[in-house]
Amino acid sequence: MEQGLSIFDTYGFMRRRKRAVCALLAALMLAAAPLPHARALALPGTMLQLAEVLGAVHHLRTLCGTNEGPLWRNKMIEMMSVANPSETERQQLIQRFNDAYHRYQDAYRNCTAKAASQSDKLMLDGQRLADELASGSYGR
């Protein structure tokens, strides 16, 4: 026997070591498991509305010379990567973005006071929708 350790101390040490190894294995298995998606709850309402807002803002902000380039399109891509929608849902989001973009393109051909005001309103709506998504309330 090693100095100062009895058979009981060795057994206690082995039991603690076995627990630590089991805990480590459980943690590794959980880390490898896919995470659940929030998209099932969010997609029908809030995310579709936000996709429309992003499409409209993409046109209006460009029209009014904000020099943001593809910022709002990139925000749309970022939202989809976080939501990880199915292919059908992805197509719905893209369709909503594009429809809003073209609807506002038809309605606003020049940057007027009304276009700038509408852009500001949409920015506030978009912020509200994004906050709802971030808080998990999904607008319901």
KAVEN-V51811 format. One record per residue. N is the residue number from 0. RES is the residue in one letter. BURIAL is # if it has 9 or more other C-alpha atoms within 8 Angstrom, else .. D_FIRST is the distance of its C-alpha to the first C-alpha in whole Angstrom. Layout:
BEGIN
n:N res:RES burial:BURIAL d_first:D_FIRST
n:N res:RES burial:BURIAL d_first:D_FIRST
END
This chain:
BEGIN
n:0 res:M burial:. d_first:0
n:1 res:E burial:. d_first:4
n:2 res:Q burial:. d_first:6
n:3 res:G burial:. d_first:8
n:4 res:L burial:# d_first:7
n:5 res:S burial:. d_first:7
n:6 res:I burial:. d_first:8
n:7 res:F burial:. d_first:11
n:8 res:D burial:. d_first:11
n:9 res:T burial:# d_first:10
n:10 res:Y burial:. d_first:13
n:11 res:G burial:. d_first:15
n:12 res:F burial:. d_first:14
n:13 res:M burial:. d_first:15
n:14 res:R burial:. d_first:18
n:15 res:R burial:. d_first:20
n:16 res:R burial:. d_first:19
n:17 res:K burial:. d_first:21
n:18 res:R burial:. d_first:24
n:19 res:A burial:. d_first:24
n:20 res:V burial:. d_first:25
n:21 res:C burial:. d_first:27
n:22 res:A burial:. d_first:29
n:23 res:L burial:. d_first:29
n:24 res:L burial:. d_first:31
n:25 res:A burial:. d_first:33
n:26 res:A burial:. d_first:34
n:27 res:L burial:. d_first:35
n:28 res:M burial:. d_first:37
n:29 res:L burial:. d_first:39
n:30 res:A burial:. d_first:40
n:31 res:A burial:. d_first:41
n:32 res:A burial:. d_first:43
n:33 res:P burial:. d_first:47
n:34 res:L burial:. d_first:48
n:35 res:P burial:. d_first:51
n:36 res:H burial:. d_first:54
n:37 res:A burial:. d_first:57
n:38 res:R burial:# d_first:60
n:39 res:A burial:. d_first:61
n:40 res:L burial:. d_first:62
n:41 res:A burial:# d_first:63
n:42 res:L burial:# d_first:65
n:43 res:P burial:. d_first:68
n:44 res:G burial:# d_first:69
n:45 res:T burial:# d_first:68
n:46 res:M burial:# d_first:67
n:47 res:L burial:# d_first:70
n:48 res:Q burial:# d_first:72
n:49 res:L burial:# d_first:70
n:50 res:A burial:# d_first:70
n:51 res:E burial:# d_first:74
n:52 res:V burial:# d_first:74
n:53 res:L burial:# d_first:72
n:54 res:G burial:# d_first:75
n:55 res:A burial:# d_first:78
n:56 res:V burial:# d_first:76
n:57 res:H burial:# d_first:76
n:58 res:H burial:# d_first:79
n:59 res:L burial:# d_first:81
n:60 res:R burial:# d_first:78
n:61 res:T burial:# d_first:79
n:62 res:L burial:# d_first:83
n:63 res:C burial:# d_first:83
n:64 res:G burial:. d_first:82
n:65 res:T burial:. d_first:78
n:66 res:N burial:. d_first:77
n:67 res:E burial:. d_first:74
n:68 res:G burial:. d_first:74
n:69 res:P burial:. d_first:72
n:70 res:L burial:. d_first:70
n:71 res:W burial:# d_first:70
n:72 res:R burial:# d_first:70
n:73 res:N burial:. d_first:67
n:74 res:K burial:# d_first:66
n:75 res:M burial:# d_first:67
n:76 res:I burial:. d_first:65
n:77 res:E burial:. d_first:62
n:78 res:M burial:. d_first:62
n:79 res:M burial:# d_first:62
n:80 res:S burial:. d_first:59
n:81 res:V burial:. d_first:57
n:82 res:A burial:# d_first:59
n:83 res:N burial:. d_first:58
n:84 res:P burial:# d_first:61
n:85 res:S burial:. d_first:62
n:86 res:E burial:. d_first:65
n:87 res:T burial:. d_first:67
n:88 res:E burial:# d_first:66
n:89 res:R burial:# d_first:66
n:90 res:Q burial:. d_first:70
n:91 res:Q burial:# d_first:71
n:92 res:L burial:# d_first:69
n:93 res:I burial:# d_first:71
n:94 res:Q burial:. d_first:74
n:95 res:R burial:# d_first:74
n:96 res:F burial:# d_first:74
n:97 res:N burial:# d_first:76
n:98 res:D burial:# d_first:79
n:99 res:A burial:# d_first:79
n:100 res:Y burial:# d_first:79
n:101 res:H burial:# d_first:82
n:102 res:R burial:# d_first:84
n:103 res:Y burial:# d_first:83
n:104 res:Q burial:# d_first:85
n:105 res:D burial:. d_first:88
n:106 res:A burial:. d_first:88
n:107 res:Y burial:# d_first:88
n:108 res:R burial:. d_first:89
n:109 res:N burial:. d_first:89
n:110 res:C burial:# d_first:87
n:111 res:T burial:. d_first:89
n:112 res:A burial:. d_first:89
n:113 res:K burial:. d_first:88
n:114 res:A burial:# d_first:85
n:115 res:A burial:# d_first:84
n:116 res:S burial:. d_first:84
n:117 res:Q burial:. d_first:82
n:118 res:S burial:# d_first:80
n:119 res:D burial:. d_first:79
n:120 res:K burial:. d_first:79
n:121 res:L burial:# d_first:77
n:122 res:M burial:# d_first:74
n:123 res:L burial:. d_first:74
n:124 res:D burial:# d_first:73
n:125 res:G burial:# d_first:71
n:126 res:Q burial:. d_first:69
n:127 res:R burial:. d_first:69
n:128 res:L burial:# d_first:68
n:129 res:A burial:# d_first:65
n:130 res:D burial:. d_first:64
n:131 res:E burial:# d_first:64
n:132 res:L burial:# d_first:62
n:133 res:A burial:. d_first:59
n:134 res:S burial:. d_first:59
n:135 res:G burial:. d_first:59
n:136 res:S burial:. d_first:62
n:137 res:Y burial:# d_first:64
n:138 res:G burial:. d_first:67
n:139 res:R burial:. d_first:67
END
